[in-house]
């Protein structure tokens, strides 16, 4: 797992069409607001099974994030993903609080579909 900054995440979103961004907080926190294009796979709820359904390609780059640097959900999720064989896992450690405070756009509401 590699820890990345907001700027690195923005670069990755521009450079990788296949980048998956995963909010690993609970559904209520996700609905409150999340990063554009992020899917919700809570780390507390059958995470290993659900992440493999959401991201079956273990070579695909995946960025996980949670609330902020004090939140342990994204490092936990990244560790679990590496244990499942995912090769390109990145932890946006500062999380959605950092993204929003930087004035970048967020999405409010449930996951599409």
N, C-alpha and C positions, 0 to 999 in steps of 0.2 A: 504494500500500500504506500502510495505517495501522498503527502499532504500538499494541497495546492492553495494558492491565494485567489482572491476575487479576480484579479487581472489574468491569472493563468486560466481560470475557468472561462472567462470571456474569450480568450484566445482559442481555447479548445472548442468552444461552441461555434466559433467562426471556421475553424479548420477541419472539424470532424462532423460530417453529415450524420454519421451513425452513433454519435455520442448519446448515451443515456444518462439522464440526470434523475436521481432518485431521492425524494424526501423520505427519510426513514422515521419521521415522527408519527404520532397517532393521527387518525383521520380528522379529528377536530382541529388540531394544529395545522394540518395541511389545508383544510378548508378556510381557515383564517386568512392565510396567504402562503403562496409558494412561488418558487422561481418559474418563469415561463418555460413550458415544455416538460416540467418535472412530473414524474409519476409518483404515486404514493405506495410504498411498501414498508409498513411499520416494522421496525426491528423486533418488536415484542410479540408479534402475532404470526407464528409459523413462518418466520422470515425465510429460512432456507428453502422451503418448498415454494413459497410465493415468488421469491426473487428468480428462481430457476424458470418459473412459468413466464415471468415478465421479461426476463433477459436470458433466453435459452443459449445464445452464443457467448461462450465464455472467453472469446477473444475480443469481444466488443468492448470499447472503452466505456467505463461506468464511473460517474461521479456521484458519491453519496454525500448528503449533508443533513444537518439537524438545525437546532436553534442558534447556537453560538459556540464560542470556544469552551465554555463550561459544560456543554452538553456532551455526554459520552455515547449517544446513540449512533452517530456516524462512524466513529472509530470501531465500535462493536460490530456494526454492519459490515464494514470493510474487512475486518478480521474474519468474520463468518464467510464472506464471499471468497476470500483467498483460500480458506479451508475447503471450499467447494470446488476450487480449481479455476476461479476467475483470474485472468492474467493481467488485466489493465484496470485496476481499482484505484480510484483517487478519492481522497477525503477533503472536501471543502470545509476545512476546520472552523472557520469563522461563521459559517452558516448563513441562514436566511436573514438574521438580524443585521449582519454586516452588509449584505446585498441591499437590503431596504434602506439602511442608513446612508449608503452611498448614493441614494437617489435613483437606483436602477428599478426598472419596472418589475412588478410582482403581479400575480394572478390571485384573485379571490374567488373561492367557491370550490365545489367538488371536482373530482377527477372526471374528465370527459369519458363518455362511453358507459 
